[in-house]
């Protein structure tokens, strides 16, 4: 049976392809049609990357070793954060590209001294469309920043919880250490008391034997 494919291989490939499409957008395509085609490819890659990250995360959860499980889950979280940064870069590049295309088209339209009214109307419509796209992109960037702030807050909360757990564990360890120290002292005292009791019993036994021998000696002396 063939060995299972490492989920990181297709994930890395999709990540590189996404970055390549974003670079193409930042080079400013010649028309809105080309930009729309690139945006469509970017959206497909973003969807594909999300699935690849989920596959990596699921594979990490299925690992037997705790160290490998934590490493793969951490790697999946890193790719997820990188995807958010790529989306922010894409939206900013998309906005700049739309503005550059509209500016170039306006310069071409108004390059001559006699501009038809129909072309002017087209330019106004293009400006309105660009303004709408700018608003949409700005709102998308705002949402992405909000998601990143939320993730930072969750990370801080996790660190605070971990710190509290460590503090509580340390206090419990101190309590257990104190209890062990007390038990050790009690055992030491008990051992010393047992030794003293044994010596007292031995001395009493010797005294008893000495008394018996003395009585026997007194009784046997007249018979001699």
Secondary structure, 3 states (H helix, E strand, C coil): CCCCCCHHHHHHHHHHHHHHHHHHHHCCCCCHHHHHHHHHHHHHHHHHHHHHHHHHHHHHHCCCCHHHHHHHHHHHHHHHHHHHHHHHHHHHHHHHHHHHHHHHHHHHHCCCCCCCHHHHHHHHHHHHHHHHHHHHHHHHHHHHHHHHHHHHHHHHHHHHHHHHHHHHHHHHHHHHHHHHHHHHHHHHHHHHHHHHHHHHHHHHHHHHHHHHHHHHHHHHHCCC
